């Protein structure tokens, strides 16, 4: 029988051993390019480039050119730019199997590419006498002057087709001075532009109202625009219950203990919150009602924000209302209104900038508060397919603390699919993708699962629940169609209610009895309303995060995110998509990593177990460590070059004697590594070109196997630990991990499970954390090469079905008193 989760988690205070780290070489070849006729190809490209050159009368200082690859082949992106010459790769796109790159070339450097093409035609290099510049030139199929379409990095089918004006999201090279210069220019042209820029390390983002023709004229005068995208529109869907029960609310108020003033908070970024509701006002002081723009006010005209507030504070109100128990609140609420009231006619701001401003206002109002941000407003579709947007990048920057150094936990909704597609359930969910900004690397992205299936609405006779209990909520999108380079999202799923289908199987709706109960924004008319989908799920996740902050005040946001994922489990219904036992012999089908990939991109790591997130048990030990590392540093010999620097080796406080006594008993080890990256957005090829990585850095973990020595482990994972000519003599046991090193390595949150015998686990007590590639290393001119960063490490051992105590011996090793 499993032991109760009633022990506090154990913290590892001992710092790890730091060692110089060099990644073992993995080999690999260069880019594949089409076989070319040297004379014909070189002559063609030279002629195309000459035809695209500007006239002498064109006084612009720099010009954009578009380079195209052959379908099915890659461009040599790293050779298309030269920082020394001011030649800059602006963006990279894909269309019809081809790669297209837009490059900005200063007027006085236009001969750079002419010389490249001429040398290809006339000169040779190397022992094989290959044509000069062969890899670059033969990767190019065509070159031309760039157009408006050349800067459009959203899907090509979304490019504007009307002649009228619309809102564009404009990505500019540079930061503040670029913004001021651009705003002045477009105002001279009579164009409306947003006031609140969103800034990154080398890009700024604004919204601009213009026609395609006006953008084309602007490109002739401006050298700042690097990309054009579709300006985002947000949605916030919600349900409404008709019942109102003032006596219920009053009874609950009498049982509620108000939260401490200095406790943690959930900061709701939404449509505002109406604190006049008797269940909300006691946890939301007037000073914590904020707005991005004072013109908008702080109250909730829409209702969505007040619904979120009730769920973030109490969870589903149904069970709380019918209980007689006391309700001690340990966290409070804050609200920042993100959106104007209906009728506001001012230029729409970039949502990433609005989100950053909202977070800043909460920080200024209460600088010492440990808060969890909760945002369940998203764009209406997921056309980004996991690629970073200005909004998701702003969320990443907020979490990392790019501007002010403050780390933040951002709970973000995965968004909801089009209700018209519910009838396709579950197949529609497999192709409808997580909404922007849910692709954020650093955010805790929350999907929803169907947590109820008992339909009691009297006016729904013959209707049936759409989703099976424990399955995906009918409105929850997935990331199955994302490229493997992007993070595994959602991270977790939380209760989101269920939809129903009529007897004919043609109509789907939400029903009162399959919704979560929460607070209504018009409290004078009614106290309660229904909520569901990923909005409700996100509020519940933020509530659990705040409870963790209340229980362990020293936890970092990175650690709270790790614990929520670390404690998650898939329901039985979710696991049904894995290969099942064969009939007859009872033999299990082999589970491939691709099977687990599907589960992760549908349900994340599953549903957090609240008890396991908050506490350990005698037979379920959780260790927590919080550390700082310097991933990179200056090359000792080569000026200006950045190399990997530190690896951390953790000697884990292992219950070795207990594990050895358990012998061949199966046990489970779970490891979660969580850190926040600094974003560098702008579609310049991302993973195709290491120089233009989105993430500032990457970290990975590896455990010693049961059969290798500590020296063998070090030699296997760290080239810097090897003597000259020495090679690794041991191998990873990745096949014994549920996901394995390749699958778990996406994003900035890595969680995996190892299952084996207790005696083998006894010999696995060393864990290494080491850096991988990132733009801090590959872009030295941005000055982040020597930056330090943080990571959280959560390690658990579980001995299911075994009556044992693994908690006490570890606590004794750590010097922690044990209460009996």
N, C-alpha and C positions, 0 to 999 in steps of 0.2 A: 504494500500500500504506500502510495506517494506521501511524503512528509509535507506538512503545511509550509507555505511560503511566509515565514514570520521572522526571518533573520535579516539584519541589515546587510547589504552588499559589502564586500571587503575591498578596501582600496590599497593598491600597491604604491607605497611611498618611495621605495628604493629606486633610484635612477638607474636606467640601463647603462651598459657599457657602450661607449661610442667608439667606432672604428672608421678609418678611411674606407670609402667604398668605390669600387669600379664594377660596373655590370659586366658579367661574362658576355663575350661576343656571341651573337646569334646568327651571323652570316647573312645570306640573302643577296640578291642581285639588284641591279639598277632598273630603271624604267624600260619597259619594252616599247620599241618604236617600229614603225613600218619600214620595210626595206625600200630605199629610195634610189632613183636614178639621179646621181649627184648633180650633173649639169642641168638637167631639166628642172629638178626640184629647187636648187639654189637660184637659178635664173628666175623661176616663177615667184619665189618669195621676195627676191630683191625688187622685181618689177611691181609686185603688189604693194610693198612698203613705199616705194618711190611714188606710186600713184596716190597713196594716202597722205603724203607729206603736205603740210599747209603751204599756202601761197606766201610770198614775201609780204603781201599787204596785211596778212593776219598778224596782229600784234600781240597775241596771247603769249604768256610766258611758258606754258606747258600744254601738252596735248595728250589725249587718251587714245590708245590703240587697243584693238582686240585681237588676240591670238587664239587660234582654234586648232585643236588636235584632230587627227583622223578618228572616225568612229571606232570605238573599241580600244583606243590607245591613249596613253597619258601624256600630258605636257610636262616638260622639264621645268617645273615651276620655280625651283630655287635659282635657276639661271636667267629668269625673266626680269629680275630686279637687281639693282645695285645701290645699296645705301650710300656708298662713296660718291656715286655720280648723281644721286638724287632721283634715280629711276625706281618707281614704287609700284608694286603689285597691289592694285586696288581691290579686286574681288575675283573670285573663281566661281564659275557656274557649270552646270552640266545640261546638255540638251541633245536628244537623239543619239545618245552614245558617245557624243563628243564632249571634251572639256574645253571651256572657253575662259580665257583670262583677260581682264582689262588692266592695262598697264599705263601709268602716267609717266610721260617722258618730257623733261625740260627741253625748251627750244634748243639750247646749246649742246644737247646730248643726243639729238636726233640721228646723228651719224653713227651712234653706238651700234644700232642694229644693222645699218648698212654695212659697216665694217665686219660684223659677225657673218652676214650673208656672203660678202666678198671673200673673206678668209676661207669660208667653207668651200667656195668654188675654186680657190687658187692655192691653198696651203694644206699641208699635212702635219700630223702630230703623232708622237709616240713610235714605238718599235714596229707597230703594224701599219704605219703610214696612213692612218685613218684621216678623213677630212677634218680640218680644224672645226671646232664647235659642233661636232657631229651629233652628239646626244641631244643638244638643244634644237638645232635646225631640223633634224629629222623627226623630232617630236611635234613640229609645227606643220599643220596642213595649209592654213591660210592666215593672212594678216590683213587687217583693214582698220580704218578709223572707227572709233567707238561711237555708238549711237545711244539714245536713251535706253533702248533694250539692253545694251551692253552693261548697264549699271543696275538692271533689275535682277535681284537675287532671290526673290520669292519664286514659286513655281511659274514657269512660262505662261501657262494657261490663265494665270491671274493678272497678266499684264493688262492695263486699262485699254479698252477698245472704243470707248466713247470719246467724242471730241470735247465734252464738257470738262469743267474743272473738278478736281477731287483732291482729297487729302493724301499726301505722300509722306512716308517716313523717310527722311533724308539723313544719310550717314555721311558725316564730314570728316575729313582728315584733320587731325590736331584737336585742340581743346578750346579753352575760353576765347582766345584771340580769333580763332577760326569762326567760332559761333558769332561773335560780334561783327566780324567782317561780313559774314554771310547774311545775317539779319539785315544789316544796312543795305546790302546789295538788293535783296529781294523786295525790301520796302520801297526802294527807288523804282522798282519795276511794278509797284502797286499790288504785290502779292501778300496774302495773309500768312503769317508764320507764328508758331507757338513761342511763348516767352520763356518756358522752363526747359533748358537743355538737359540732356542726359549725357554725362561724360564718362569715358573710360580711359585707359592708359594712352591710347593714340587715336581715339575716335570720339565724336560727339554726335548726338542724334536730336533732330527737331522734326516737327510736323510742318508741312508746307502745302498750301492750297494753290493748285496750278493745273493747267492743261498739259497734255503731252507736248504740244507745240511750245508752250512757255518754258517747260523744262528743257526742251531742245535748244531754245535761244539762250537759256541760262548757262547751259554747258559750254557755249561759245565764249562766255565772259568769265566763267568761274573754273577754278582748278581745285576747289575744296571738296566737291561731291565725289564720294568713293562708291556709294551704293544707294539704290532706291528700293524701298519695300512698301508694302501695303500698310497704311496706318491702321492700327488695331481698334476694334470696337469690342467692348466687354458686355457680358451677359450675366445675370444673376437670377436663376430660376428658383421659384419656391412654390410650395403648396399652401393651402389654407383649409384649416378645420373650422367648422361652424360652431362648435360647442364653446361655451364660456362658463366657467365655474368659479366665481369670485370666492365662495367659501373655501374651495380647495386651496386657492392661492393664499388666503389668510391663514389657514391651518398650517401650511408649509412655512410661511413667514415666522410663525410662532416657534417653529422647530429649528429654524436656521440660526446658526451662530455666525455673525459677520466675520469676514477675513481680517487678519491683522493688516494695519496700514503699511507696514514695511515688508509685507509678503510679496511673492512673485505675482505676475499678472499675465493675463491673456489680452493682447492688444489686437482688437478687431479692426481690420482695414476693410471698410465696406461702405454701406449706404448711410452710416450713422446709427446710433442706438438711442432709443427713447428710454431714459433712465427713470421716467415717472412710473414705470411698471414696478409694483411693490416688490417683486422678486429680484429686480435688477439694481434698483437704486442703492440697496444696502451694500453692494459690492462695487459700485461705479460712482465715485465722487464727482461732483460737477467739474472740478478742475481737470478731470481725466476725459472729459468730452471735448474732442478737438476736431479740427477740420483743416484740410489742405488750403482752402480758400475761405476767408471769413465771410465772403459774400454768399457762400452756400449755406451757412448755418451748420449746426451740429445735430439737428434732429433727423429722424428717420422717416421720410415720406414714403419710402418704398416698402419697408417691412423686413427685407432680407437681413439687414444688420442686427435688428432686435432678435430675430430668430436665432441667429448665430450666437448672440450673447447668452440666451437662455441655455443653449446646448453647451457652450464653453464653460458655463458656470456650474450647471447641475447635471449635465448629460441628458439622457432621455427623461423628461419630467414624469412620464407615466408611472414607472415604479416608485419614484420619489414621492409622488402625491399620495399613493395608496399606502405607503409605509407610515408607521408611527414613530420611526426612529429619528433621533436628533441628526441634524445635517450641519456638521462643522465645516465651514468653508475655509480653505487654507490659501486660496489665491483670489485675486480680485480681477476686475476688468478695466480696460482702457478702450477708447473708441476714437478712431480718426476717420472722418468722412472723406471718401475718395472721389465722390462724384457730385456734380452740381444738381440742383433741383431741376425739374422739367422746365424748359423754356430758356435755359442759358444759351446765349448765342455767341459766346466768345470762342476763339480758336481752340480746338481740342489740343491738350498737351499730350506729349508722349507718356504712355502709362508707366513706363519705367521711371521717368522723372517724377511723376506724381507719387508713385510708391515710395521712392527715396525721400521725397519731401514729407510724406506722412510719417515715415519712421523717424525722421529727424525731429519732427514736432513732438512726438511721444518722448524721445530721448531728452529733448530740452526741458519738457515739462517735468519729467521725473527721472533725472539722470542716474540715480542709484538703483533703479528697479531692475530685477532680473525678469525680463518679459519674453513671452513666446508670441510671435506675430502669427495671426491667423487671417488668411486671405482666400476667399472662395469665389472670387470673381475672375473670369477667364475670357479669352477670346472665343468666338463662336465655333471655330474649327481648329484642326491640328495640322494644317498644311505644312508646317515647318518640319514635320517628321523627325523631331528630336533635335534638329539643328538649333543652335542658340539664336535668340531674337534679342532685340533691345530690351524687352521687358524681362525675359528670363535672365539676361545678363545683368540687369539692374538688381534683380533678386539675388543673384550670386554675389554681386558686389556688396550688397547690404549684409549678407551673411558673413562674408569674409571681413567686412569692415574696411573696405578699400579707402574710404574717405577719412574715417575717424578712428580706425583701429578697434572699434567695438564689434565683437562677434555677435551674431544674432541667429536665433533659430526661427526659420520661416516655414510655417506649415501652409502648404499651397494645395489647392484643389486640383485634381486631375481633370476637372471639367465634366460636363455632361453631354452625351450624344444627342443628336436630333431626335425629339420624341416621336417623329414620324417613322423612325427606324426601329422603334421598340418591337414592332411586329416581326422583325427579322431576328429577334433574340434567339440564341446568343451570337449568331453569325455576324450581325451588324456591329457588335462590340469588338469583333476581331479585326475589323477594317477601319472603324472610327478611332482616330488617334487622340492621345492625350493633348489637351488644349494648352496653348501658351498662357502663362509662363510655367506650366507644370514640368517642362523639360529642364528646368534649372538643376544644375549639378548639386548645389549646396542645400537646396530646400528639401524638406521632408514632403514629398508629393504623396497625396492621399487619394486613393480610390475608394470605392464602396462595394460592400457585399450585401446580399439579401439576408437579413438577420431575422425575418419574420415571414410566416406563410399562412397564418390563421386569419381568414377573411370573414369578418362579422358584420359588415355593412348591410343593413336590411334592404337597401335599394340595389344590391348587386347580386341578386339571386342568379345562379348559373354561371357567374364569372369565376375565374380561377386565378390563383397567383401565377405570375409569369415565370419567375425564377424559382428554382428549387432552393430550399433552405440551405444556406451556406455557400451558394453559388454567387456568381458575379451579379451585382445589382444591375438591372436592365439599362440604367443610364450611364454606367461607368465605362469610359473608354480604355484602350490598352495601348501598348507601344510595340505590338507585334511586327508592324511594318517599318519600324525604325532601323536605320543602319546600325550594325553591331558596335560602331565606335561610340555611340551615344549611351548615356547611363541607362541602367535597368530601372524602369519606372512603370507603375507607381512603386514607392518604397514599401508601403503597407496599405491595407484596406481596413476600413472601419464600418460600423453599421450604417446603412443608407436606406433601409426600408425596402419595399418591393412594389412592383406594378402588378396590374391585373389585366386579364384578357377576356373579352366577351365570349359568349357561347359559340359565336360564328367564327371566332379566331381571326377577326379582321380589325378589331379596335382594342387599343391598349390605353389604360389610364392609371393614375395613382389613386389609391383608396385610403380613407381616413384610418382604418384599422391596421393598415400596413405602413403607416408613417410614424415617425418619431414625434413626440409631443414637446413643444417648446413655447416660448413667450411670444405674444402678439404685440405688434407695435402700436396698435390703437387700444391701449389698455383700458380706456374708459368705456369702450364698447364690448370688448372681450379680453379675457386673460390669456387664452391659449390658442395656438394654431399648430398645424402640422408642418413637418419639415422632413427632408430626406435627401437622397442622392449624395453626390460627393460634397455638397456644401455641408450637410449635417455631419458627414464622416470627417471632414476637415476640422470642424469645431470640436468634435469628440477627441481627435488626435491632439489638438492644442490643449484641451483640458487635461489629458493624461500627461503631457509634457510639463504643464504647470505643476501638477501633483508631484512629479519627480523633482522639480526645482524646490518645492516646499519640503520634501523629505530629505533631500541632500543639497543644501544651499550652495555647496562648492562645485556643483557640476557645471561643466562648460556646455554651451549649446551643442558642440560637436558630440559630447558624451550623451546628452539626452537623446539626440537623434539616433545614436548607436544603440542605446538601451531599448528604444521603441522597436527598432528593427530586430535587434537581438532576441527579443522576447516573443517575436511573432511566429505563428504556426499556420500552416494551411489547414482549412477544414477538410473533412472527409470528401465533401462534394468537390472541392477544388482538386483534391488528389486523384479524383476519378479520371482526369485527363491523362494521368501517367499510365504506362502499360500495366495491365492487370494480370493476375495469375491466369495461367492457361488452364483449361478444363482438364479434368481427369487426374493427371500426375501432380498437379499443384505446384508445378515449377514456375518461378517468377520470370517474366520477360526481362531482358536486360534493359535497364533504364539508361538512355543515352543523355549526354549533356544537353542536346537539343530539346529533349523532353522537359528538362528543368528550365531551360531558357524560356520555353513557352509559358510555363507557370509563372516565372518571375515577371515576364512582360504582361501578364494578365492580372496577377494578384499581388505583385511584389513578393515580399517575404511572408505575407499572410496577415493574420489578425493578431495584434499584440495581446499577450496574456497580461492583464493589468497586475496581477499578483506577482508574476515572474519579473515584470519590468521594475516593480518597486522593491522586491525583497528576494532573498535567497532562501533555500531550505537546507535541511541537514543533508539531503541527497541530491541537491541541485545548487551547486556553488557558483557564484558569479564574482569574478575579480574585475576591478576597474582601475585603469591607469590613465593619467593625463600627462602628456609630455610635449616638449618643444624640441624641434630638430632643425638643422641647417642642411637642406637638401643639396645645395650647390655652393661652389666657391670659385675663386680665381685660379686659373691654371698656374702652377708654380713656375713654368718656363715660358709660356706663350702669352704675351700681353694681350688683354682684351678677350681672351677665350675663357669660357665658363665650363667647369667640369663638375661631375657629381662629387659630393664630399662625404657626408656622414651616413653611417648605418648604425642602428641601435640594436643591441643584442640584449634581450630580456631573459633573465634566469627566473622563471615563474615559480612561485611558492607552491610546489606540487605536493599533494597528499600521497607520496610515493608508497609508503608502507601499506596504507589502506588499499591502494590500487593493486599492489602486488598480492595482497591477501585475497583479493577478488579473482585473481588468476585469469581464466579464460572467459569470464563474464563479459558480455558486450556492454560497452559504455559509450557515451556520446560526448564529444568535445565540440564546442562552438566558439568561433572567433569572429569578432567584428572590429574592423578598423575604420574610423570615421575622421575625416578632415575636410576643411573648406579650401577650395581653390580660388585664386584671384582670376577673374575672367579677362580675356582679351578678344572681344567679339569683332565681327567683320569677316565676311566669307571670303577668305583668301586661300582656300584650299584645305584649311584645318589639317586633318590627319594625313592628307597627301603630302604635305610639306611640313617638316618638323619645325621650321622657323615660324610657322603660323599656327601653332597649336593654340587651342582655345584656353586650356587649363594652364595655370602658372607652373604647376608641378604635379607629380604623381607620387604616391607612396604605395608600397605593396608589403604584404607579410608572408612569411614562410616559416614553417615549424621544422625542427629537427625530426627526422624519422626515428622509428624505434630501433633501427639496426645500425645507424651510423654514429660515429663518435662526434664530439663537438668540433674537433679539428676538421673532420671530413665535411661536416655541415658548413662550416665557414668557407672552406675551399670550394664547395659546390656553388654557393650563392654569390661569392665575392671574389672577383678576379684579383683585387688588391691583397687578398690573403694568400695568394699562391706564390710559390717560388718561381723563378724564371723557368719556363718550359713545363711547369706542373699543370696537370689537368685534373678535373674532378673525377673521383673514383666512386662516388655514390650517386643515387638518383632520388628524385622527389617521389613521395607516395601520393601524388595528385589524384590517382585513380581511386583512392580510398575516401576522397572528399566528395561531398555531394555535388558541388558545382565545378570544382577544379580551378586552377590558377587562371586559365584563360577566361572562363565565363564570369568569374567573380570580379575581374579586374576593371570592368567598365565603370566610369563615373568616379566619384570621390567617397564612396561608401562601399566597403568590401566585407561581405559576411559569408561564412561557409561553415559546414559541419563535417566532422570526421567521425566515423564509426569504426570501432575495433575492440580488441580485448583490453581489459583493464591493465594487464601486465604490459602491453605495448604502450598504452597511454602513460604509464609510469615512467617510460624512457623518453618521452617527448617534451620534456619540460623547458626547452629553449625555443624562443621565438624571435625572429629578426624582422625589423621594419627598415626598409631601404627605399631610396628614391628612384624614380624613373624619369623619362623625358618630360619637359614642360617649357613654356616660353620664357620663364625666368632664366633658363639655361641657354635657350636657342636665340634669344633676342637681347644680347648684352647691352645694346645701346639704350634700352629702356631702364637700365640701372637697378634691376632687382636681383642680380646674380648672387648676392651674398645674403639675401633675405632669410630670416628664420620663420618658422611656422609651427603650428600646433597639430597634435593628433590625439585622439582618444582611442584606447584599446580596451575592449571588453572580452573576457574569456570565461567560458562556463564549462563545468563538468557536470554531467547528469548520469546517474546510475539507476535507470528506470527498472522498477520491479525488484530492487535489492534493498533489504533493510540494513542500511549502513549510514555512517556519519563521516562525510568527507569535509564538512564545513569546519568542525572544531580543530582538527590538526593544522589546517591552513591558517585559521585565525591565531592559533598559538604561535606559528612561525612568524606571523606579522606583528606579534606582541599586542594583540587585541584581547581584552578581557571577555570571557564568555559567561553569560548569565545562564543559570540552570533553571 
